[in-house]
Amino acid sequence: MARILLIEDSPTDTAVLTQLLERNGHEVLAASSAEDGIETCKREQPDLVLMDVVLPGMNGFQATRALGRDGGTKEIPVLIVSTKGMETDQAWGMRQGAKGYLVKPVKEDVLINEVNRLLGAAG
C-alpha cells in the first residue's frame, strides 16, 4: 500500500480517483489546489503525487516544477492526470518533471499500472 497525494480541484474527479486508488489498496490524501498540494506534500511525504493541470491559482505544471525543485519533495514522483491531452501538453508536463502523464477520463487498469510502475521505480 502506498500513500498517494491527489491534487485535484474537481470534487467529482477527486471522489472517482480516490475510490479507484483505495479499491486497489492505497491510502489517499487530497488537496484541491496546487498551493495546498505542495504544502501537504512537504508535510506528509507521500509515495506518489497525482496532479491535475487545470487548478485555481498555480497550475499543475507550475506545481510539478516546484515539487521537483524542492529538496524535500524532489524524490517523490509526480503523475499528471489531466483533460489536457495534446502532445504539447504532455511534453511540457514531462519537461516540468512529471514521471508520467495520463489523459482523463483514465481507465482504472491504465491508472493502476502507471501508479505501480512509478511506485516500483521509486521504491
SVG drawing of the C-alpha trace seen along z (x, -y; Angstrom):
<svg xmlns="http://www.w3.org/2000/svg" viewBox="-19 -32 36 35">
<polyline fill="none" stroke="black" stroke-width="0.4" points="0.0,0.0 1.2,-3.4 0.3,-6.9 -0.8,-8.9 -1.4,-12.6 -4.2,-13.7 -4.0,-17.3 -7.4,-17.9 -9.9,-20.7 -12.9,-18.8 -14.8,-17.1 -16.2,-14.5 -12.7,-13.6 -11.3,-13.5 -14.1,-11.1 -13.7,-8.9 -9.9,-8.7 -9.9,-8.3 -12.3,-5.4 -10.3,-3.8 -7.0,-4.1 -8.4,-2.9 -10.1,0.1 -6.6,1.0 -5.2,0.8 -3.7,-2.7 -4.2,-5.5 -5.3,-8.7 -4.6,-12.3 -6.3,-15.1 -5.7,-18.8 -7.9,-21.0 -5.3,-23.5 -1.6,-23.4 -0.6,-25.5 -2.3,-23.3 -0.9,-20.2 2.7,-21.5 2.3,-22.1 0.6,-18.7 3.4,-17.1 6.1,-18.7 4.3,-17.8 3.1,-14.3 5.8,-13.0 3.5,-10.8 4.9,-8.0 3.4,-9.5 1.5,-12.6 -1.3,-12.6 -1.5,-16.1 -4.3,-17.8 -3.1,-20.6 -6.1,-23.0 -6.2,-24.2 -7.2,-27.5 -4.2,-29.8 -1.0,-28.0 -1.4,-25.3 -0.3,-21.7 2.7,-22.3 4.0,-25.0 3.3,-22.8 5.1,-19.9 8.1,-22.1 8.0,-23.5 7.9,-20.0 10.8,-18.9 13.0,-21.8 12.3,-21.4 14.9,-19.3 12.3,-17.8 10.0,-16.6 12.1,-16.2 12.3,-12.4 8.5,-12.0 7.3,-11.0 4.5,-13.1 1.9,-11.6 -0.1,-14.2 -3.7,-13.2 -5.4,-15.9 -8.0,-16.6 -5.3,-18.5 -4.3,-15.7 -2.4,-17.4 1.1,-16.2 2.4,-19.6 0.8,-19.5 2.2,-16.0 5.7,-17.0 5.5,-20.2 4.4,-18.2 7.3,-15.8 9.7,-18.7 8.4,-20.1 9.5,-16.9 6.5,-14.7 7.3,-10.9 4.1,-10.1 1.1,-11.7 -2.4,-10.3 -5.4,-11.9 -8.8,-11.9 -11.0,-10.1 -8.5,-7.5 -9.3,-3.8 -8.7,-2.1 -6.3,0.6 -4.2,-2.1 -4.0,-4.3 -3.2,-1.5 -0.5,-0.1 1.1,-3.6 0.9,-4.1 2.5,-0.7 5.2,-1.4 6.1,-4.7 6.0,-3.2 8.2,-0.4 10.7,-2.9 10.6,-5.0 11.0,-2.1"/>
</svg>
